[in-house]
Amino acid sequence: MPHHADGPDATPGDATPGDATDAEATPVGAVAEVRRAPRYRAFALAGALVAALVGLVVALVAGDDGGTAAVVVIVLGAAALGSMLGTLVATLLDRR
């Protein structure tokens, strides 16, 4: 006796290839509007990385005798500002 996919003992994997699923049951003419939003994390990280590199170059070119601590403070401060700037750019792009 053959086992039918729609019987009382049916399991989710018993569907035959011709059966309609929920995804296939949507109307063909349905129109969906896609909203393209920027990825805030990517903008924040990119801004932080670019600003940290700029801060590192500025700290090394300035050549202050403050030592390594001054360079670290400048790089971290620049990274924080760059992250905020990147997020601001993402927000402005999202409003557009």
N, C-alpha and C positions, 0 to 999 in steps of 0.2 A: 504494500500500500504506500503510495507516494506521500511525502510530507509537504503540505501546502504552507506558504508563508503567511497566509491570513487566518490560519486556524488558531485554536485556543493555546496551542503549545508554541506559537511563533515567538522567535527571539529577534532582536533588532537586526542581526546579521542575516536573517532568512529572506530578505527582500529579493525578488527576482529583478533582473536588469530592466524590465519594462515598467516596473512600478513607479508611480509619480511620488516624488518627495516633496516636502514643504517648499524647498528652494525652487523646484520646478513648477509649483502650483501658483507662483506669482504671475500676475497678468503681464503679457508681453509688452503692452503699451505703457506700462508704468514709468513715469519720469521721475528721476531722483536728482536733486541738486547737490553737487559735491562742494563742500566748503573746504578750501585749501588754507589751512592755518599754519603759520610758521612753528617750528619746533623750538620752544623757548630754551630748553636745555642745550641744544646745539649752538644757538646764538650766544648764550651765556658762556659756554666753554670756549667757543672761538674767540669771543671778546677777551676773555681772561688770558688765553694763550698768547694772542697777539700783543696785548698790553704788557704781559709779563716779559715777553721778548724785547719790546721797546724799552721797558723799565730796566732790564738787564743791560742793554746797550747804553742807555743814558747813565746808569750807575758806573759802568766801566769806563766810559769816555770822560765822565766828570773827574774821575781819579781822586776823589776825596780820600783822605787818610783815615776815614771812619772805620775801615776794615770790612770784614765779611758781614757783620751785623747790619751795617748801613745798606749794603747791597741787598741783603735778604729783605729788609724792611721796605726798600724802594720797590723791589720786584713784587712782593706780596701786596703792597698798596696799589701798584699799577694793575695787578691782576684783579683786585677787588673792583677798582674803577672800571676796568675793561669789561668785567662781567656785568656790571650795572649798565654800561653803555650798550653792550650786546642785547641785553634784555629790553632796553628802551627801543632799540632798532626793531626788534621782533614785535614789540607792541605797536609801533608806528606802522609796520607792514601789515599787521593784523587788522588795523582799523581801515586800511586802504581797501 
